[in-house]
């Protein structure tokens, strides 16, 4: 017989899972989001700090290049 050795399809059972926020709260698995250490004002202050550092370094680089082009090393 030709078809006796053919593989058969496997049977499976799907268990659907739905999100239940009340159950998550009871079981304590709920993810709670908290704000990090750096607040909005602090982040702005750090941005301003790095902007000032960049401006000073740019000014120093331009001054150095002007000195080199004038021959002052």
C-alpha positions as CSV (number, residue, x, y, z in Angstrom):
1,X,0.0,0.0,0.0
2,X,1.4,3.3,-1.0
3,X,-0.2,5.7,1.5
4,X,0.3,3.7,4.7
5,X,3.6,5.4,5.7
6,X,2.5,9.0,5.2
7,X,3.0,11.3,8.2
8,X,-0.1,12.4,9.9
9,X,-0.9,16.0,11.1
10,X,-0.3,16.7,14.8
11,X,-3.3,17.6,16.9
12,X,-2.9,20.7,19.2
13,X,-5.1,22.7,21.5
14,X,-4.8,26.5,21.6
15,X,-5.5,28.1,24.9
16,X,-6.3,31.8,24.3
17,X,-5.1,34.3,26.9
18,X,-6.7,37.6,27.3
19,X,-5.4,40.6,29.2
20,X,-7.3,41.1,32.4
21,X,-6.0,44.3,34.3
22,X,-7.8,43.4,37.5
23,X,-6.2,39.9,37.6
24,X,-2.8,41.5,37.0
25,X,-3.4,43.9,39.8
26,X,-4.4,41.2,42.2
27,X,-1.5,38.9,41.4
28,X,1.0,41.8,41.6
29,X,2.4,41.4,38.1
30,X,1.4,44.8,37.0
31,X,4.3,46.9,35.6
32,X,4.5,50.3,37.2
33,X,6.3,53.1,35.5
34,X,8.2,55.6,37.5
35,X,9.9,58.8,36.5
36,X,13.7,58.5,36.4
37,X,16.1,60.5,38.7
38,X,16.6,63.3,36.2
39,X,13.6,65.6,35.9
40,X,12.8,67.9,33.1
41,X,14.5,70.9,34.6
42,X,17.6,68.9,35.4
43,X,17.8,67.6,31.9
44,X,17.6,71.1,30.5
45,X,20.4,72.2,32.8
46,X,22.6,69.4,31.6
47,X,21.9,70.3,28.0
48,X,22.8,73.9,28.7
49,X,26.0,72.7,30.4
50,X,27.1,70.7,27.4
51,X,26.2,73.5,25.0
52,X,28.4,75.9,26.9
53,X,31.3,73.3,26.9
54,X,30.9,72.9,23.1
55,X,30.9,76.7,22.6
56,X,34.1,77.1,24.7
57,X,35.8,74.3,22.8
58,X,34.8,75.8,19.4
59,X,36.1,79.2,20.5
60,X,39.4,77.7,21.5
61,X,39.7,75.7,18.3
62,X,39.0,78.8,16.2
63,X,41.5,80.8,18.2
64,X,44.2,78.1,17.8
65,X,43.6,77.9,14.0
66,X,43.9,81.7,13.7
67,X,47.2,81.6,15.6
68,X,48.5,78.8,13.4
69,X,47.6,80.6,10.2
70,X,49.3,83.8,11.5
71,X,52.5,81.8,12.1
72,X,52.3,82.1,15.9
73,X,52.2,78.4,16.6
